[in-house]
Amino acid sequence: MFTIEDYEFEKIIGKGSFGKVYRVQKKSNKHTYAIKILNLPLAAQIDKQLIINEIRFLASHNCKHIIDYSTVFIKHSSIYIVMEYAKKGDLHQYIKYYKSNNKKFSDSELFNYFIQIAQGIKYLHKHNIIHRDIKTANIFIDHNNNLKLGDFGIIKILQNHSMQANTQIGTPCYMPPELYRYQRYNTKFDIWSLGCVLYEMMAFNPPFNGRSIVDLKYKIFSGKYNNQILRPYASELRYIVSLTLNTNPTLRPSIEQILKLPALLSKLSILKLSITSDYNIKPLFFEQYNIPRKQSDWVAIIKKYSKPIISSTKLPSLPSITKTPISKPISKPISKPIYPVPHPPNKPKPQLYRPKPALPILQKPEPVHKPNSKPSKPPLPQNNKPKENIIIHTEQIPILSNADNKEIMDIDLDIDKVSQSIKELRAQLDIKLFRLEHLKKKRKTIIDNNQQAIVAGNNHITPHPPLVPISQLKKNTDIIPNCEDKLSLYKASPLSYMSPKSRLIIKIGSKHDSNYFLNH
């Protein structure tokens, strides 16, 4: 296993919340690497799980558009992750250089960089991984001008039973609107960040920025960005930006749909690129670990992901050389090395350690039956039948595809819409029913007043015109639909049992007989 003494530290190239990144040179082969140092005492319980996820993914991936992994080791409560060093820096430095020199990326460069980034994201999404921090500072460029994704410190590995996440994490300028609304999200998180990266390469600024986090939220919720600054570029690039920066995650395309766009497929042959179909990953990625509590637990985990110096092929073992005591000086030189004389076959070989004697087996004495003691119960009859071999059929848990995931999200969205409409109809129905009860009471009062006036002989009171008989009115139960769901509609109850909000709506909306509502 490698140690910190095998590397020569040159300079610091990055900082994080609980770690730093250094550029180092290996002393044996003079190769340059990047070492990420993570301080374990500063990491919380959630951060420890993120560290394990980063190590197991880097040590298991097989994608040329993701930063390469060398080894990992632990020393003095710190974890050292040795990775590939990008000689040309990151994409953020490229953008700053172009901006300071009044240069612009050409359309072919933008298509080339975008396709390479998208292929790295596709590898992640194929294994149900969300990067959650895709930005120009985490996209590195090697000496062959190849773009590679890096910094997997906050990746989320989705499980088959839960294909969504809800942790509020990421860089504010690149976070999608569903994260600010505290909603559950999926791989469409990275699609929004990818659109922000493409826009920043074209405009040299992020699409959404604000003086405060509240201002930034308002701009992200609106989804409006400066489209005029993108006019010099191809219409296909502007169309991709509009697709990826859609505020509705269900309408946002997946990474596979983006790579199948005709505009990108036509550029593959021109740019001499190809979409890889090899998404293999090492079995180490699927191993699960509990959160370590002490350093010995970390040593056991990291030992599985550290690459040994010597290959796994065993070399032939040589006999050991023993020094014989020399009593007198030897005049003649010894031409051959002195090997230990083998023991004759009759004598046993000396043991390196003396085995401990086996402990005697203590047997319990048989119980003595006293005359006054109660008779013991007879032993139960033993079943001498041989036990049948129980075969447990284990089936592999099916992996949820992106199409199934999209269907689940669509059904969930439809259920929310239906439940919301039921709530609105329920509120309207309550208001209508209470309004009907009020009019019935008012109608009864008018009829009683007319009858009293006729009996008393008050001719100066004009009788009310005849009203429709109650038998001809439609019953209330006819308009109440049957609903077996939890959101069931019910018949209106007396006004005193209504919520204060409903009573206030009826009181403000009514223009007849305000004393009725005040008394009730």
C-alpha positions in Angstrom: 0.0 0.0 0.0 1.2 3.5 -0.8 2.0 6.0 1.9 2.3 9.7 2.2 6.1 9.4 2.0 5.9 8.1 -1.6 4.7 11.6 -2.8 6.3 15.0 -2.9 3.8 17.8 -2.3 4.2 20.8 -4.6 1.3 23.2 -4.1 -2.4 23.5 -3.1 -4.9 23.6 -6.0 -8.3 23.5 -4.3 -10.1 23.7 -1.0 -13.3 22.2 0.3 -15.5 22.2 3.4 -13.4 19.6 5.2 -10.5 18.9 2.9 -7.9 20.3 0.5 -6.5 19.2 -2.9 -2.8 19.3 -3.6 -0.7 18.7 -6.7 2.0 16.1 -5.9 4.7 14.2 -7.7 5.3 10.5 -7.1 8.9 9.9 -6.2 9.3 6.5 -7.9 8.1 7.5 -11.5 8.0 11.3 -11.3 4.4 11.3 -12.4 2.1 14.2 -11.3 -1.1 13.4 -9.4 -3.8 15.2 -7.4 -4.3 14.2 -3.8 -7.5 15.0 -2.0 -7.1 15.1 1.8 -10.2 14.6 3.9 -10.0 15.3 7.6 -12.2 12.7 9.4 -12.7 14.6 12.7 -14.3 17.5 10.8 -16.7 15.2 8.9 -20.2 14.7 10.3 -22.2 11.5 10.1 -23.7 12.4 6.7 -20.3 13.5 5.4 -18.8 10.1 6.2 -21.4 8.4 4.0 -20.5 10.9 1.2 -16.8 10.0 1.6 -17.5 6.3 1.3 -19.7 6.9 -1.8 -16.9 9.0 -3.5 -14.2 6.4 -2.8 -16.3 3.4 -4.0 -17.3 5.2 -7.2 -13.9 6.5 -8.1 -12.3 3.0 -7.5 -15.0 1.2 -9.5 -15.9 3.4 -12.6 -14.7 2.6 -16.2 -15.4 5.8 -18.1 -12.9 8.0 -20.0 -15.0 11.1 -19.4 -14.6 10.8 -15.6 -11.4 11.6 -13.7 -9.1 8.6 -13.2 -8.4 7.0 -9.9 -5.0 5.8 -8.6 -5.2 4.7 -4.9 -6.4 5.7 -1.4 -4.8 5.4 2.0 -5.3 6.6 5.5 -2.9 8.2 8.0 -3.2 10.4 11.1 -7.1 10.6 11.0 -7.0 11.8 7.3 -7.9 10.0 4.1 -5.7 10.6 1.0 -7.4 10.0 -2.4 -4.9 9.9 -5.2 -6.4 10.9 -8.6 -5.4 12.0 -12.1 -4.1 15.5 -12.4 -5.6 17.6 -15.2 -2.7 19.5 -16.8 -4.9 22.1 -18.5 -6.9 23.0 -15.4 -10.7 23.2 -15.3 -13.3 24.7 -17.6 -13.8 27.7 -15.3 -10.2 28.7 -15.9 -10.7 28.3 -19.6 -13.8 30.6 -19.6 -11.9 33.2 -17.5 -9.0 33.1 -20.0 -11.3 33.5 -23.0 -13.2 36.4 -21.3 -10.1 38.3 -20.4 -8.7 38.0 -24.0 -12.0 38.9 -25.7 -12.3 35.5 -27.3 -15.3 33.2 -27.8 -15.8 29.5 -28.2 -16.6 28.4 -31.6 -19.7 26.3 -32.3 -17.6 23.2 -33.0 -15.8 23.6 -29.6 -19.1 24.0 -27.8 -20.6 20.9 -29.4 -17.4 19.0 -28.7 -17.2 19.9 -25.0 -21.0 19.5 -24.5 -21.0 15.9 -25.9 -18.1 14.9 -23.8 -19.7 16.3 -20.6 -23.0 14.6 -21.5 -21.4 11.2 -21.9 -19.9 11.4 -18.4 -23.3 12.3 -17.0 -24.9 9.5 -19.0 -22.5 7.0 -17.3 -23.5 8.3 -13.9 -27.3 8.1 -14.7 -26.9 4.6 -16.0 -25.9 3.5 -12.5 -28.6 5.7 -10.8 -26.1 8.3 -9.6 -26.8 12.0 -9.3 -23.7 14.2 -9.3 -25.5 17.2 -7.7 -22.5 19.6 -8.2 -21.9 19.8 -12.0 -20.4 23.2 -12.7 -17.5 24.6 -14.8 -15.1 24.4 -11.8 -15.7 20.6 -11.5 -15.1 19.8 -15.2 -11.4 19.2 -15.9 -9.3 19.2 -19.1 -6.4 16.8 -19.6 -3.4 17.2 -22.0 -5.3 15.7 -24.9 -8.1 18.3 -24.6 -10.5 15.7 -23.2 -13.1 16.8 -20.7 -13.6 14.8 -17.5 -16.1 15.1 -14.6 -14.6 15.4 -11.1 -15.3 16.2 -7.5 -17.8 13.4 -6.5 -17.9 14.5 -2.9 -21.7 14.9 -2.8 -23.0 12.3 -5.2 -26.2 10.6 -4.4 -26.6 6.8 -5.2 -30.3 6.1 -5.8 -31.7 2.8 -4.6 -34.2 0.7 -6.6 -36.9 1.3 -4.1 -36.4 5.1 -4.0 -35.4 6.8 -7.2 -35.6 10.3 -5.8 -33.8 12.4 -3.2 -34.6 15.5 -1.1 -31.3 16.7 0.4 -30.7 20.4 0.0 -27.2 20.4 -1.4 -25.2 21.9 -4.3 -23.9 25.2 -5.7 -26.7 27.9 -5.6 -26.2 29.2 -9.1 -26.5 25.7 -10.6 -29.3 24.3 -8.5 -32.7 23.6 -10.2 -36.0 25.2 -9.0 -37.4 22.0 -7.5 -34.6 22.1 -5.0 -35.5 25.6 -3.8 -39.1 24.5 -3.5 -38.0 21.7 -1.2 -39.4 19.1 -3.5 -38.0 15.6 -4.3 -35.7 15.4 -7.3 -34.1 12.8 -9.5 -31.5 12.8 -12.3 -33.1 15.8 -13.9 -31.1 17.8 -11.3 -27.9 17.3 -13.4 -29.7 18.2 -16.6 -30.5 21.7 -15.3 -26.8 22.1 -14.2 -25.7 20.9 -17.6 -27.8 23.6 -19.2 -26.2 26.2 -16.9 -22.7 25.0 -17.9 -23.5 25.3 -21.6 -25.0 28.8 -21.1 -21.9 29.9 -19.2 -19.6 28.7 -22.0 -21.6 30.8 -24.5 -22.2 33.9 -22.3 -19.2 33.7 -19.9 -21.7 34.2 -17.0 -24.2 31.8 -15.3 -27.7 32.2 -16.6 -29.1 33.0 -13.2 -27.4 35.2 -10.6 -28.6 37.6 -7.9 -27.5 39.9 -5.2 -29.0 37.7 -2.5 -30.3 34.1 -2.3 -33.9 35.5 -2.4 -33.2 37.4 -5.6 -31.5 34.2 -7.1 -34.6 32.1 -6.1 -37.0 34.5 -7.9 -34.9 34.4 -11.1 -34.6 30.6 -11.1 -38.4 30.2 -10.4 -39.2 32.5 -13.4 -36.7 30.5 -15.7 -36.0 33.7 -17.7 -32.5 34.4 -18.8 -30.8 36.7 -21.2 -31.4 35.1 -24.6 -30.1 38.0 -26.7 -26.5 37.3 -25.7 -26.8 33.9 -27.3 -27.6 35.2 -30.8 -24.1 34.8 -32.3 -24.2 31.0 -31.8 -26.0 28.3 -33.7 -29.8 27.8 -33.2 -29.2 24.2 -32.2 -27.2 25.3 -29.2 -29.8 27.8 -28.2 -32.4 25.1 -28.5 -30.5 22.8 -26.2 -30.2 25.6 -23.6 -34.0 26.1 -23.7 -34.6 22.4 -23.3 -32.3 21.9 -20.3 -33.4 25.1 -18.5 -37.0 24.1 -18.3 -38.5 24.9 -14.8 -40.8 21.9 -15.0 -38.6 18.8 -14.3 -41.1 16.4 -16.0 -40.7 18.3 -19.2 -37.0 18.5 -18.9 -35.4 15.8 -21.2 -33.2 13.0 -19.9 -29.5 12.7 -20.9 -30.3 9.9 -23.3 -32.9 12.0 -25.1 -30.4 14.9 -25.3 -27.7 12.7 -26.9 -30.2 11.5 -29.5 -31.0 15.0 -30.8 -30.3 15.2 -34.6 -28.1 18.3 -34.0 -25.7 16.3 -31.8 -25.8 13.1 -33.9 -24.8 15.0 -37.1 -21.8 16.5 -35.2 -20.3 13.2 -34.1 -18.8 12.3 -37.5 -17.5 15.9 -38.0 -15.9 16.1 -34.6 -14.6 12.5 -34.8 -16.5 11.6 -31.6 -18.5 8.5 -30.7 -21.1 7.8 -28.0 -19.7 5.0 -25.9 -21.9 2.0 -25.1 -19.7 0.4 -22.4 -21.1 1.2 -19.0 -19.5 -1.5 -17.0 -18.6 -0.9 -13.4 -16.5 -3.0 -10.9 -18.4 -5.2 -8.4 -16.8 -3.2 -5.6 -19.3 -0.5 -6.3 -22.2 -2.6 -5.1 -20.8 -3.3 -1.7 -22.6 -1.6 1.2 -20.9 -0.4 4.4 -22.1 0.9 7.7 -20.9 4.4 8.7 -17.5 4.0 10.5 -17.2 5.1 14.1 -13.5 4.7 14.7 -10.3 4.7 12.6 -10.0 0.9 12.6 -13.4 0.8 10.7 -12.0 3.2 8.1 -8.9 1.0 7.7 -11.0 -2.0 6.9 -13.0 -0.1 4.2 -10.1 1.6 2.6 -8.0 -1.6 2.4 -10.5 -2.9 -0.2 -10.1 0.1 -2.5 -6.4 0.6 -2.3 -4.4 -0.8 -5.1 -1.3 -2.9 -4.1 2.2 -2.0 -5.4 3.0 -5.6 -6.6 0.6 -7.4 -8.9 -1.4 -10.4 -7.7 0.9 -12.9 -9.4 3.0 -14.6 -6.7 6.8 -14.8 -7.1 8.7 -18.0 -6.3 9.9 -18.0 -2.7 13.7 -18.2 -2.1 15.3 -20.0 0.8 16.3 -17.8 3.7 20.0 -17.2 4.4 21.2 -17.7 8.0 24.5 -16.4 9.3 26.7 -19.0 11.0 28.9 -17.8 13.9 32.5 -17.7 12.8 35.0 -18.5 15.6 38.2 -18.2 13.6 39.0 -16.0 10.6 38.7 -17.9 7.3 41.8 -17.6 5.1 40.2 -18.9 1.9 37.3 -17.0 0.4 33.9 -18.7 0.2 32.7 -18.9 -3.4 29.2 -20.2 -2.7 26.7 -18.9 -0.1 26.1 -21.0 2.9 22.5 -22.3 3.0 21.0 -24.0 6.1 21.6 -27.7 6.2 18.2 -29.5 5.9 17.2 -31.7 8.7 17.4 -35.5 8.2 14.0 -37.1 7.5 14.1 -39.2 10.7 14.2 -36.1 13.0 11.1 -33.9 13.2 11.4 -30.3 12.2 11.7 -27.8 15.0 8.4 -25.9 15.7 8.4 -22.2 15.6 5.9 -22.0 18.4 4.7 -24.4 21.0 1.0 -25.1 20.7 -1.1 -24.7 23.8 -2.4 -27.9 25.4 -6.0 -28.6 24.8 -8.2 -27.9 27.7 -9.9 -31.0 29.3 -13.6 -31.4 28.5 -15.5 -31.1 31.7 -18.6 -33.4 31.8 -21.5 -32.6 34.0 -22.2 -35.2 36.7 -25.4 -37.2 36.3 -28.1 -35.9 38.6 -28.7 -38.1 41.7 -32.4 -38.8 42.2 -33.3 -38.3 45.9 -36.3 -40.2 47.3 -38.1 -37.0 48.3 -37.4 -35.1 45.1 -40.2 -34.9 42.5 -39.9 -37.3 39.5 -38.5 -35.6 36.5 -40.6 -35.4 33.4 -40.0 -38.0 30.7 -38.0 -36.8 27.7 -40.0 -35.8 24.7 -39.9 -38.2 21.7 -37.4 -37.3 19.2 -38.2 -37.1 15.6 -35.7 -39.4 13.8 -36.9 -38.3 10.4 -34.2 -36.6 8.4 -34.7 -32.9 7.8 -35.6 -32.1 4.2 -33.4 -29.7 2.4 -35.2 -26.3 2.2 -34.4 -24.6 -1.1 -34.9 -20.8 -1.0 -35.4 -19.4 -4.4 -33.8 -16.0 -4.6 -34.6 -13.7 -7.5 -32.7 -10.7 -8.5 -34.5 -7.4 -7.7 -35.4 -5.8 -11.0 -33.8 -2.5 -11.7 -36.1 0.4 -12.3 -35.5 2.0 -15.7 -35.8 5.7 -16.6 -39.0 5.1 -18.5 -40.6 3.5 -15.4 -39.3 6.3 -13.3 -40.9 8.9 -15.6 -44.2 7.0 -15.5 -44.1 7.0 -11.7 -43.5 10.8 -11.7 -46.3 11.4 -14.2 -48.8 9.3 -12.1 -47.7 11.1 -9.0 -48.3 14.5 -10.6 -51.7 13.4 -11.9 -52.7 12.3 -8.4 -51.7 15.7 -7.0 -53.7 17.5 -9.6 -56.8 15.3 -9.0 -56.6 15.7 -5.2 -56.2 19.5 -5.6 -59.3 19.7 -7.8 -61.3 17.6 -5.4 -60.3 20.0 -2.6 -61.4 23.0 -4.6 -64.8 21.3 -5.5 -65.3 20.3 -1.9 -64.9 23.9 -0.8 -67.3 25.1 -3.5 -69.8 22.5 -2.5 -69.7 23.4 1.2 -70.4 27.1 0.3 -73.3 26.1 -2.0 -74.9 23.8 0.6 -74.8 26.4 3.3 -76.1 29.0 0.9 -79.0 26.7 0.1 -79.8 26.1 3.8 -79.8 29.9 4.3 -82.3 30.5 1.4 -84.6 27.7 2.7 -84.8 29.4 6.1 -85.4 32.7 4.5 -88.1 31.2 2.3 -89.8 29.7 5.4 -89.7 33.0 7.2 -91.4 34.8 4.2 -94.2 32.2 4.1 -94.9 32.5 7.8 -95.0 36.3 7.6 -97.6 36.1 4.7 -99.8 33.7 6.6 -99.7 35.8 9.8 -100.6 38.9 7.8 -103.6 37.2 6.1 -104.9 35.9 9.4 -104.5 39.3 11.1 -106.3 41.0 8.3 -103.5 43.5 7.5 -104.5 44.5 4.0 -101.8 47.1 3.7 -99.2 44.3 3.6 -98.7 43.0 0.0 -98.5 39.2 0.0 -95.3 37.7 -1.4 -95.6 36.1 -4.8 -96.2 32.3 -4.7 -93.0 30.3 -4.3 -92.0 27.0 -5.8 -93.1 24.1 -3.5 -90.4 22.4 -1.6 -91.3 19.0 -3.1 -90.2 20.3 -6.5 -86.8 21.4 -5.3 -83.8 19.1 -6.0 -82.5 17.2 -3.0 -79.0 18.0 -1.7 -77.9 14.4 -1.8 -78.3 14.2 -5.6 -75.4 16.6 -6.1 -73.0 14.9 -3.6 -70.8 12.4 -5.6 -69.8 9.2 -4.0 -66.1 8.9 -3.3 -64.4 5.9 -1.7 -61.0 7.6 -1.4 -59.7 9.2 1.7 -60.6 12.6 0.3 -64.4 11.9 0.6 -67.0 14.6 0.2 -69.5 14.9 3.0 -72.9 16.6 3.5 -72.8 20.0 5.0 -72.8 20.3 8.7 -74.1 23.2 10.8 -72.3 26.4 10.5 -70.8 26.1 14.0 -68.7 23.1 12.9 -67.2 24.9 10.0 -63.6 26.2 10.0 -63.2 29.9 10.8 -61.9 30.4 7.2 -65.1 29.0 5.7 -67.4 31.0 8.0 -65.5 34.1 7.1 -65.9 33.4 3.3 -69.7 32.9 3.7 -70.1 36.0 6.0 -68.2 38.3 3.6 -69.7 36.8 0.4 -73.4 36.9 1.6 -75.5 40.1 1.1 -78.8 38.7 2.7 -79.8 38.7 6.3 -76.4 39.4 8.0 -78.0 38.9 11.4 -78.5 35.2 10.6 -74.7 34.7 10.4 -74.0 36.8 13.4 -76.4 34.8 15.6 -75.1 31.5 14.4 
